[in-house]
Amino acid sequence: MKLILTWLLMIGSIVAFGQPPSDSLSKDERFSKYLAQNVRFPQEAMRQGILAKVYGGFRIDEQGNVQDVVILNPEKIGYGFEEVVTRVLRKMPVQRPVYAGTYAAVFDFGFSSGPNNSNTKLIAGKLPSEFLGQREIVSEVVIIGVEGFR
């Protein structure tokens, strides 16, 4: 009986969400889709051709609520990058309680040019581990701006 109930719950989850639930936030399609759909390149930065890599830290509590959103970069970047990342992380919908933990998401703001946008400029490098602490890096979101935007 338990096996049948478990099977029905799994099928229900697949039907409701289109995929079996993941036990890892970094593999959760809803999480990745939310970030991809809600992060926008700050217009002032795009106008000035500014690239940035922003590390956003956050915690998911035992109820799945997003808490303690911080920017982990050691120096302020400006141009609205920190505000965009903070807003998106703070407005993140409630997550599955199984994801309780501390995380970092990487937001890579770059530009593409050339035929079919074949030449992409991004900032290389990683944040030193002392700024990440015990956070798990869960996602790298690449946001491409339009070079020459005015």
Secondary structure, DSSP 8 states (H G I E B T S, - for coil): -HHHHHHHHHHHHHHHHSS---S-GGG-HHHHHHHHHH----HHHHHHT--EEEEEEEEE-TTS-EEEEEE--SS---TTHHHHHHHHHHT-----GGG-EEEEEEEEEEEEESGGG-EEE-------HHHHTT-EEEEEEEEEEETT--
